[in-house]
Amino acid sequence: MTLNDKLNLISTIIQVQTPFGQSQGSGFFYQTFGEDEINADGNAWQQINELWLITNKHVVGQMDRSGNLILPDQLTFNLRKNDNGQIKWFPITLNNEELRKRVKIHKNPVVDIAAVNVIDLIHSAVADSSNNIIGYAGVSENDLPGKNLIDVEVCDDVITIGYPKGFYDTHNLYPIVKSGIIASRWGGHFNGLPYVLIDSKLFPGSSGSLVISRPINQLFSKGHIYTAQEKQFAFLGVYSGEPFLQSTPIEFDDFTIVRKDGFNLGVVWYSYLIPQIVNDGVSI
C-alpha cells in the first residue's frame, strides 16, 4: 500500500448520537500482530490479532460528576466502499450496550484516549464481497518513534489527519491533512501530563485525529544512511483539542461570562499510551 493510500484509509469520521443531539469527531485504526509470519515470494505476511478504533475519550462519551464515562446512545464509524464507481461511506454503528462491551480507556483517568475493539466488525464487512469495501489501513506499535528508526524532538514537523468541523473531500471521502511543529519538549510530560503540544491551527471535529511525523524516505541513523521505496513516518499520538487560559468569571444577576484565550496550540497524547490501553486498559 502506498503512503498516499495509507494516510487516506487509516482514518475515519465518527458520529455520536446522544439524547441531546449529534456530535462529530475523528478517529483512526490501530492494529496488533501475531507472531506467525508467512513468507511468499519473498514477501512477509503477518496475522492481525486485534484491530482498534482509536479516538478521544471525550468523543465516545462525557464524564459525570463522579468521574464515570457516560456512553452515547449510538456511535458510528465508517469504512469506504465502491458503489458502481462512486466512493461511499460504509457506516458501522454501535449502540450503547455494544459500545460498552468493546471500549477500553487508560488506567490514568486524565488520559483522553479511548480504544474500541472492532476487528470482528471490520473483518465481517471486508469478507462480504458484496460490500465492495475499498480497504483500510492502521498504525501499530511498530510505528512508534524509535522503533522504525525515526526519532523525534522539539521543532520537528508533524502531520494531523482528521475531519475539522466535519470538513473533508466528499467525493473521495478522504480526510484533511494539516501540518505543524512539535511545540514542547518531546518525551516530556507537559504540566506533568503524558502529552506534548503542537503548534497547529486545528478546529472542533479534529478531536481523535491521528498525529504523525512528516513522512520521509531517507534518514541518517546510527552512522548509516537508510532509504525506503515508500515514505515512512512515526506514529506520535492522538490530537485532543486546544488548551485555553481561562479568565476570572464575571458574574451578573442571571448569567456569567468566562473568557477563554487560546494559543493556536494542540494537545497530543503520546502514542505509547495506546498499547497500554489495549494490553492493560480499563473496561467501562
N, C-alpha and C positions, 0 to 999 in steps of 0.2 A: 504494500500500500504506500503510495506516495505521501509526502508530507502535506501536500495540498488537499488530498482526500482525508488524511487522518485528522487534521485540525478541524475540518468541517464536519466530520462524522462523529467526533469524540464528544460533542456537546448536545444538549437538548434543552428546549424551553420547557418550563414547568408551570402548570396552572394549578392553583389550590382553591377549593371551594369551601367556604365556611358559612354559618348561618348569617353572617354579616356581609357577605358578598364574595367576590372573586379577587385573588391576587396572583401575581406572576413573578417568577424568579428564573434563575438559570441553574443548570446542573451539568454534570459530565459523568463518564463511566470510568470505573476503576476495576481492574481485574487482578486475580491472583492465579498463579500457575502451579500445576503439579510437577512432580519430579520426572515423570515419564516424558521422554523425548523421542520422537520418531524421525529418522533421517531418510529422506527420499531424494535421490539425485543431488545429494549434497546440501539439501535444504532441511533445516531443523523445524520440527513441528512440536509445539508444546500444548498440553491439555489445559484448558481454562477451568480451574476448580470453582472459582467464585467470581461473580460479576455484580458490582455495586453501583447504584446511582448515588453520586455524591452531590450534596448541596449544603446550604446553611441550615442550622437548627431552626433559625427564625423563619425560614421559608416553609418548613414542614409543620410548624406549629408555633404556638405562643406560650410563654411561661406564665403560670398563675402566681399569685402572691406567696404560695407555699414552695415555689421553685419547681413545680411539676410541669412537664411539657404537655400541653393540650393539643392533640392532633386534630386536623380538619376533617370535614365530612368526606372529602374526596381529594386525592392528589393524582394529577395526570402528567406523565412524561411521554415523550414521543420518539419513535424511530421514523425513518423516511422510507417511502415505498414508491415504486414506479407504476403509475396508473396510466397505461396506454401512452407512454412517452412523457407524461406530466408527473413531476415530483410532488407528492402529497405527504402530509403527516400521517403516521400510523399511531394513533393515540393508545396508550395503555393506562387504564385508570384503576387506582386502588381506593377502596372505601376505607373508612376509619378502622374497622376491625382488621382488614388485611394489611393495612399500613402498620398497625401496631405489632403485628407478628413479624414484620420484616425490618423495622427501623432499629438502628443502634446509635448511641451517642457516646461521647467520651466520658471517662470516669470523672474528669475535671469538669464541673458544671459550667465553667465560664467559656469553654471551647465551643465556638459557634459553628460546629460541623455536624451533619447527620449523614449516615450511610444507610441506604435501603437495599436489601438483598433482592436482586431482580433477575438472577441468572435463569431461572425456570421460565419466567415470562418472556424474556428476550429470545431464548433458545426455542421456545414454542412458536413464537412469531416468525423466526427465521426458518424453522424447519418446515413450516407450511408454505409450500412453493406458491400457492395461490395468493399469498400476501404480497409477493414481489418486493420483499424488503431489500433495500439497496445495500445495507450493511451498517456496521457500527465500528467504532474504534475505542480503545481505552488506554489509560496510563496504568502503570504498575509500580511496584516498589523498585523495580529495576531502573526506573526513570528518575529516582530521587537524586538530588545533587551529590556528586562524588561517585555514585555507583556506575555512572556511564561516562566517566572521565571529565564531565563538565562541572567545574567548580564555580561558585557564585560569591560575589561580595558587593558591598555598597557601591552604588552608582552604575551597576550593570543594567543593561536594558531588559525589560520584561514585557510580556505579551499577556493580555487578558482576553479571554474568549467567552462571549456571552450574549445576552439579549437585553441591552439597556432600554428601559421603558417599553419592552416588548418589541423593539425595532429589530428587523433582520431582513435578509433577502427573501422576500415572499415567493419569488419564482423558483429559486433553487433550494430554499429552506436552509440557508447557511447563516451562521451567526455573524456577529460583528467582532472584529479583531482590533483591539486598541493597544497602543504602546505606552510605555512609561519607563521609569527607572526605580531601582531599589533606593528608598529614601532614608532608611535607618540601618543600623549595623546588622548585617546578615548573620544569623545564628544567635543574635542576642534576643532577649525577651523584652520587647518594648513595654515600658511601665510594669515590668515583672510578669507579663503575659506572653504565651508562646505564639506571638505573631510578629511580623515585620511590616513596616509601612512602605507603600509605593507612592511615587509622585505620578498620578494619572487622574485625569478628569473622567470619572465614571458617573453612572446615574442609577436611580432606583430600577429594579428589574435585573441589574447585573449581579445581585447577591447570589452566591453559589457558583460564580464563574471560575473556570479553570485559569490558573496563572502559571506561566512557564517562562523559561529564559528565552532570549531571542535565538531562533534556530540557526545553527551553523553547520557547515560540512567540513571544517578544518580547524584543528586546535593543536596547541603545543602543551604536552603534559609529560612529566617525569622524564624530561630530556629527549622526548621523541615528538615527531610531528605525525598526527593522525588525520586521516581523511575518510569520508563516508560518501557513498553514492547519493544518498538522500540526506538532507539536513536533519540534524539531531537537536534535541532540547532537553533541559532538565525540568522536571515537574516541581514547581516551587510551592504551590499551596492553593488555598481556596479564598477568593475575594469575599469580604463580608460587609462592605459598606464603608462610609466615610466617618472619621472621628470628628467630633464637634467640641467647641468650647462653649459651655452654656453660661449665659449671664445670670445675674441675680434676678429672680422673678419680680415683676412689677405688679402689685396687687391693686385691683379695682373692686368695686362693690360686687359685681357679678361675673367677673372674668379675670384671668391672669395672663400677662404677656411674658413670654420667655424667649429671648433672642439667642439663636444659635449661630456661632461663627465657624465656618468651615475653612479648610486649608487646601482643598483640592488634593487631598491625600486619601489613600485607601488602606484598609486593614486586610492583611493576607495571613491567614492562619497557616502555619507550616505544614508541608506535605507529610512529614514523618508522623503527624498525628493520625493520619488515616489508617496505616497499618495497625496502630494501637487500638483504634476503634474496631476495626474488622476482627482483630485477633482477641481482644480483651475488653470490648466495649460493653456498655450498659443497654439492656433492652428496656423498652418503655413499659 
